[in-house]
Amino acid sequence: MAQYFKYNDQNIGAGDTIRVHQEVIEGDKKRVQIFEGIVIAIKNRGNNKSFTVRKIGASSIGVEKIFPVNLPAIKKIEVKRRGQVRRAKLYYLRDRIGKQATRVKEKALKSKAAK
């Protein structure tokens, strides 16, 4: 994993497919909005750390959101897949179209028997 950050005792790195549960306030109502995509970048250090998540939306349009790690509106981050990448920043995914834009090689899980 090229670069990662810790969130609730789990490491999240570039190339991982995650679901970010963010609380959105609209008027006097609160709801949780889920944004699922690939982590393409992790920037800065310490309290100012942020990460960029990219997904392919309707009509094959790429949508990116930048989340600060310490944002109080983030309620939960789920890791769907671990990606094995050789770069810290995956900006090359922006140039890809269709299924190639969401395909990152999956990290092989280490078994305890192999150790």
mmCIF file of the C-alpha atoms, coordinates in Angstrom:
data_MODEL
# 
_entry.id   MODEL 
# 
loop_
_atom_site.group_PDB 
_atom_site.id 
_atom_site.type_symbol 
_atom_site.label_atom_id 
_atom_site.label_alt_id 
_atom_site.label_comp_id 
_atom_site.label_asym_id 
_atom_site.label_entity_id 
_atom_site.label_seq_id 
_atom_site.pdbx_PDB_ins_code 
_atom_site.Cartn_x 
_atom_site.Cartn_y 
_atom_site.Cartn_z 
_atom_site.occupancy 
_atom_site.B_iso_or_equiv 
_atom_site.pdbx_formal_charge 
_atom_site.auth_seq_id 
_atom_site.auth_comp_id 
_atom_site.auth_asym_id 
_atom_site.auth_atom_id 
_atom_site.pdbx_PDB_model_num 
ATOM 1   C CA . MET A 1 1   ? 0.000   0.000   0.000   1.00 0.00 ? 1   MET A CA 1 
ATOM 2   C CA . ALA A 1 2   ? 1.533   3.244   -1.110  1.00 0.00 ? 2   ALA A CA 1 
ATOM 3   C CA . GLN A 1 3   ? 0.022   5.685   1.378   1.00 0.00 ? 3   GLN A CA 1 
ATOM 4   C CA . TYR A 1 4   ? -2.627  5.200   4.043   1.00 0.00 ? 4   TYR A CA 1 
ATOM 5   C CA . PHE A 1 5   ? -4.445  6.745   6.986   1.00 0.00 ? 5   PHE A CA 1 
ATOM 6   C CA . LYS A 1 6   ? -6.073  5.261   10.068  1.00 0.00 ? 6   LYS A CA 1 
ATOM 7   C CA . TYR A 1 7   ? -9.791  5.616   10.743  1.00 0.00 ? 7   TYR A CA 1 
ATOM 8   C CA . ASN A 1 8   ? -11.279 3.771   13.746  1.00 0.00 ? 8   ASN A CA 1 
ATOM 9   C CA . ASP A 1 9   ? -8.421  1.235   13.894  1.00 0.00 ? 9   ASP A CA 1 
ATOM 10  C CA . GLN A 1 10  ? -8.547  0.339   10.189  1.00 0.00 ? 10  GLN A CA 1 
ATOM 11  C CA . ASN A 1 11  ? -5.967  1.298   7.590   1.00 0.00 ? 11  ASN A CA 1 
ATOM 12  C CA . ILE A 1 12  ? -7.366  2.891   4.440   1.00 0.00 ? 12  ILE A CA 1 
ATOM 13  C CA . GLY A 1 13  ? -5.011  3.326   1.536   1.00 0.00 ? 13  GLY A CA 1 
ATOM 14  C CA . ALA A 1 14  ? -4.858  4.460   -2.053  1.00 0.00 ? 14  ALA A CA 1 
ATOM 15  C CA . GLY A 1 15  ? -6.620  1.987   -4.335  1.00 0.00 ? 15  GLY A CA 1 
ATOM 16  C CA . ASP A 1 16  ? -9.132  0.803   -1.729  1.00 0.00 ? 16  ASP A CA 1 
ATOM 17  C CA . THR A 1 17  ? -12.831 0.812   -2.598  1.00 0.00 ? 17  THR A CA 1 
ATOM 18  C CA . ILE A 1 18  ? -14.683 2.391   0.311   1.00 0.00 ? 18  ILE A CA 1 
ATOM 19  C CA . ARG A 1 19  ? -18.141 3.568   1.334   1.00 0.00 ? 19  ARG A CA 1 
ATOM 20  C CA . VAL A 1 20  ? -18.203 6.886   3.203   1.00 0.00 ? 20  VAL A CA 1 
ATOM 21  C CA . HIS A 1 21  ? -21.312 7.474   5.354   1.00 0.00 ? 21  HIS A CA 1 
ATOM 22  C CA . GLN A 1 22  ? -21.721 11.237  5.686   1.00 0.00 ? 22  GLN A CA 1 
ATOM 23  C CA . GLU A 1 23  ? -24.436 12.988  7.674   1.00 0.00 ? 23  GLU A CA 1 
ATOM 24  C CA . VAL A 1 24  ? -26.194 15.679  5.644   1.00 0.00 ? 24  VAL A CA 1 
ATOM 25  C CA . ILE A 1 25  ? -28.437 18.325  7.221   1.00 0.00 ? 25  ILE A CA 1 
ATOM 26  C CA . GLU A 1 26  ? -31.184 19.694  4.974   1.00 0.00 ? 26  GLU A CA 1 
ATOM 27  C CA . GLY A 1 27  ? -33.307 22.264  6.767   1.00 0.00 ? 27  GLY A CA 1 
ATOM 28  C CA . ASP A 1 28  ? -34.366 20.616  10.018  1.00 0.00 ? 28  ASP A CA 1 
ATOM 29  C CA . LYS A 1 29  ? -33.884 17.045  8.744   1.00 0.00 ? 29  LYS A CA 1 
ATOM 30  C CA . LYS A 1 30  ? -30.787 14.863  9.044   1.00 0.00 ? 30  LYS A CA 1 
ATOM 31  C CA . ARG A 1 31  ? -29.953 11.933  6.808   1.00 0.00 ? 31  ARG A CA 1 
ATOM 32  C CA . VAL A 1 32  ? -26.942 9.772   6.014   1.00 0.00 ? 32  VAL A CA 1 
ATOM 33  C CA . GLN A 1 33  ? -25.594 9.956   2.481   1.00 0.00 ? 33  GLN A CA 1 
ATOM 34  C CA . ILE A 1 34  ? -23.352 7.142   1.220   1.00 0.00 ? 34  ILE A CA 1 
ATOM 35  C CA . PHE A 1 35  ? -20.593 7.835   -1.300  1.00 0.00 ? 35  PHE A CA 1 
ATOM 36  C CA . GLU A 1 36  ? -18.874 4.707   -2.655  1.00 0.00 ? 36  GLU A CA 1 
ATOM 37  C CA . GLY A 1 37  ? -15.740 4.822   -4.788  1.00 0.00 ? 37  GLY A CA 1 
ATOM 38  C CA . ILE A 1 38  ? -11.991 4.303   -5.073  1.00 0.00 ? 38  ILE A CA 1 
ATOM 39  C CA . VAL A 1 39  ? -9.527  6.270   -2.934  1.00 0.00 ? 39  VAL A CA 1 
ATOM 40  C CA . ILE A 1 40  ? -7.330  7.951   -5.534  1.00 0.00 ? 40  ILE A CA 1 
ATOM 41  C CA . ALA A 1 41  ? -5.302  10.265  -3.281  1.00 0.00 ? 41  ALA A CA 1 
ATOM 42  C CA . ILE A 1 42  ? -4.379  10.929  0.337   1.00 0.00 ? 42  ILE A CA 1 
ATOM 43  C CA . LYS A 1 43  ? -2.902  14.343  1.053   1.00 0.00 ? 43  LYS A CA 1 
ATOM 44  C CA . ASN A 1 44  ? -1.143  16.149  3.895   1.00 0.00 ? 44  ASN A CA 1 
ATOM 45  C CA . ARG A 1 45  ? -0.176  14.974  7.352   1.00 0.00 ? 45  ARG A CA 1 
ATOM 46  C CA . GLY A 1 46  ? -1.638  15.104  10.845  1.00 0.00 ? 46  GLY A CA 1 
ATOM 47  C CA . ASN A 1 47  ? -4.862  17.010  11.467  1.00 0.00 ? 47  ASN A CA 1 
ATOM 48  C CA . ASN A 1 48  ? -5.101  18.453  7.952   1.00 0.00 ? 48  ASN A CA 1 
ATOM 49  C CA . LYS A 1 49  ? -5.124  15.057  6.256   1.00 0.00 ? 49  LYS A CA 1 
ATOM 50  C CA . SER A 1 50  ? -7.722  14.549  3.527   1.00 0.00 ? 50  SER A CA 1 
ATOM 51  C CA . PHE A 1 51  ? -8.559  11.864  0.992   1.00 0.00 ? 51  PHE A CA 1 
ATOM 52  C CA . THR A 1 52  ? -10.143 11.940  -2.451  1.00 0.00 ? 52  THR A CA 1 
ATOM 53  C CA . VAL A 1 53  ? -12.758 9.349   -3.465  1.00 0.00 ? 53  VAL A CA 1 
ATOM 54  C CA . ARG A 1 54  ? -13.751 8.863   -7.112  1.00 0.00 ? 54  ARG A CA 1 
ATOM 55  C CA . LYS A 1 55  ? -16.785 7.055   -8.471  1.00 0.00 ? 55  LYS A CA 1 
ATOM 56  C CA . ILE A 1 56  ? -18.409 6.723   -11.859 1.00 0.00 ? 56  ILE A CA 1 
ATOM 57  C CA . GLY A 1 57  ? -21.864 8.291   -11.703 1.00 0.00 ? 57  GLY A CA 1 
ATOM 58  C CA . ALA A 1 58  ? -24.814 8.325   -14.073 1.00 0.00 ? 58  ALA A CA 1 
ATOM 59  C CA . SER A 1 59  ? -24.062 8.591   -17.812 1.00 0.00 ? 59  SER A CA 1 
ATOM 60  C CA . SER A 1 60  ? -20.445 7.466   -17.136 1.00 0.00 ? 60  SER A CA 1 
ATOM 61  C CA . ILE A 1 61  ? -19.487 10.781  -15.563 1.00 0.00 ? 61  ILE A CA 1 
ATOM 62  C CA . GLY A 1 62  ? -16.674 10.677  -13.013 1.00 0.00 ? 62  GLY A CA 1 
ATOM 63  C CA . VAL A 1 63  ? -17.494 12.252  -9.641  1.00 0.00 ? 63  VAL A CA 1 
ATOM 64  C CA . GLU A 1 64  ? -14.824 13.061  -7.053  1.00 0.00 ? 64  GLU A CA 1 
ATOM 65  C CA . LYS A 1 65  ? -15.259 14.170  -3.464  1.00 0.00 ? 65  LYS A CA 1 
ATOM 66  C CA . ILE A 1 66  ? -12.563 15.349  -1.088  1.00 0.00 ? 66  ILE A CA 1 
ATOM 67  C CA . PHE A 1 67  ? -13.145 14.449  2.566   1.00 0.00 ? 67  PHE A CA 1 
ATOM 68  C CA . PRO A 1 68  ? -11.081 15.712  5.515   1.00 0.00 ? 68  PRO A CA 1 
ATOM 69  C CA . VAL A 1 69  ? -10.256 12.738  7.753   1.00 0.00 ? 69  VAL A CA 1 
ATOM 70  C CA . ASN A 1 70  ? -11.383 14.576  10.910  1.00 0.00 ? 70  ASN A CA 1 
ATOM 71  C CA . LEU A 1 71  ? -14.716 15.753  9.443   1.00 0.00 ? 71  LEU A CA 1 
ATOM 72  C CA . PRO A 1 72  ? -17.363 15.353  12.173  1.00 0.00 ? 72  PRO A CA 1 
ATOM 73  C CA . ALA A 1 73  ? -20.066 14.651  9.550   1.00 0.00 ? 73  ALA A CA 1 
ATOM 74  C CA . ILE A 1 74  ? -18.382 11.352  8.604   1.00 0.00 ? 74  ILE A CA 1 
ATOM 75  C CA . LYS A 1 75  ? -20.181 8.692   10.607  1.00 0.00 ? 75  LYS A CA 1 
ATOM 76  C CA . LYS A 1 76  ? -18.566 5.540   9.217   1.00 0.00 ? 76  LYS A CA 1 
ATOM 77  C CA . ILE A 1 77  ? -16.137 4.349   6.555   1.00 0.00 ? 77  ILE A CA 1 
ATOM 78  C CA . GLU A 1 78  ? -16.509 0.802   5.237   1.00 0.00 ? 78  GLU A CA 1 
ATOM 79  C CA . VAL A 1 79  ? -13.747 -0.855  3.231   1.00 0.00 ? 79  VAL A CA 1 
ATOM 80  C CA . LYS A 1 80  ? -15.309 -2.938  0.459   1.00 0.00 ? 80  LYS A CA 1 
ATOM 81  C CA . ARG A 1 81  ? -12.121 -4.040  -1.343  1.00 0.00 ? 81  ARG A CA 1 
ATOM 82  C CA . ARG A 1 82  ? -8.417  -3.618  -0.708  1.00 0.00 ? 82  ARG A CA 1 
ATOM 83  C CA . GLY A 1 83  ? -6.515  -2.487  -3.763  1.00 0.00 ? 83  GLY A CA 1 
ATOM 84  C CA . GLN A 1 84  ? -2.931  -3.297  -4.630  1.00 0.00 ? 84  GLN A CA 1 
ATOM 85  C CA . VAL A 1 85  ? -1.370  -0.305  -6.375  1.00 0.00 ? 85  VAL A CA 1 
ATOM 86  C CA . ARG A 1 86  ? 2.143   0.946   -7.042  1.00 0.00 ? 86  ARG A CA 1 
ATOM 87  C CA . ARG A 1 87  ? 1.367   4.651   -6.888  1.00 0.00 ? 87  ARG A CA 1 
ATOM 88  C CA . ALA A 1 88  ? 0.412   6.953   -4.041  1.00 0.00 ? 88  ALA A CA 1 
ATOM 89  C CA . LYS A 1 89  ? -1.797  9.060   -6.320  1.00 0.00 ? 89  LYS A CA 1 
ATOM 90  C CA . LEU A 1 90  ? -4.074  7.298   -8.820  1.00 0.00 ? 90  LEU A CA 1 
ATOM 91  C CA . TYR A 1 91  ? -4.831  10.295  -11.026 1.00 0.00 ? 91  TYR A CA 1 
ATOM 92  C CA . TYR A 1 92  ? -4.368  8.136   -14.132 1.00 0.00 ? 92  TYR A CA 1 
ATOM 93  C CA . LEU A 1 93  ? -7.827  6.637   -13.437 1.00 0.00 ? 93  LEU A CA 1 
ATOM 94  C CA . ARG A 1 94  ? -9.334  9.971   -14.553 1.00 0.00 ? 94  ARG A CA 1 
ATOM 95  C CA . ASP A 1 95  ? -8.310  9.295   -18.157 1.00 0.00 ? 95  ASP A CA 1 
ATOM 96  C CA . ARG A 1 96  ? -9.884  5.843   -18.274 1.00 0.00 ? 96  ARG A CA 1 
ATOM 97  C CA . ILE A 1 97  ? -13.363 5.110   -19.596 1.00 0.00 ? 97  ILE A CA 1 
ATOM 98  C CA . GLY A 1 98  ? -15.930 2.515   -18.528 1.00 0.00 ? 98  GLY A CA 1 
ATOM 99  C CA . LYS A 1 99  ? -14.974 -0.522  -16.496 1.00 0.00 ? 99  LYS A CA 1 
ATOM 100 C CA . GLN A 1 100 ? -11.238 0.251   -16.699 1.00 0.00 ? 100 GLN A CA 1 
ATOM 101 C CA . ALA A 1 101 ? -11.828 3.401   -14.646 1.00 0.00 ? 101 ALA A CA 1 
ATOM 102 C CA . THR A 1 102 ? -12.966 1.347   -11.650 1.00 0.00 ? 102 THR A CA 1 
ATOM 103 C CA . ARG A 1 103 ? -10.635 -1.629  -11.946 1.00 0.00 ? 103 ARG A CA 1 
ATOM 104 C CA . VAL A 1 104 ? -7.740  -1.811  -9.518  1.00 0.00 ? 104 VAL A CA 1 
ATOM 105 C CA . LYS A 1 105 ? -5.960  -5.073  -8.799  1.00 0.00 ? 105 LYS A CA 1 
ATOM 106 C CA . GLU A 1 106 ? -7.265  -6.593  -5.570  1.00 0.00 ? 106 GLU A CA 1 
ATOM 107 C CA . LYS A 1 107 ? -4.825  -7.280  -2.778  1.00 0.00 ? 107 LYS A CA 1 
ATOM 108 C CA . ALA A 1 108 ? -4.363  -10.952 -1.979  1.00 0.00 ? 108 ALA A CA 1 
ATOM 109 C CA . LEU A 1 109 ? -5.269  -11.728 1.614   1.00 0.00 ? 109 LEU A CA 1 
ATOM 110 C CA . LYS A 1 110 ? -2.503  -13.302 3.647   1.00 0.00 ? 110 LYS A CA 1 
ATOM 111 C CA . SER A 1 111 ? -3.518  -16.570 5.232   1.00 0.00 ? 111 SER A CA 1 
ATOM 112 C CA . LYS A 1 112 ? -2.369  -17.481 8.734   1.00 0.00 ? 112 LYS A CA 1 
ATOM 113 C CA . ALA A 1 113 ? -1.226  -20.911 7.569   1.00 0.00 ? 113 ALA A CA 1 
ATOM 114 C CA . ALA A 1 114 ? 1.347   -19.321 5.247   1.00 0.00 ? 114 ALA A CA 1 
ATOM 115 C CA . LYS A 1 115 ? 3.053   -17.532 8.156   1.00 0.00 ? 115 LYS A CA 1 
# 
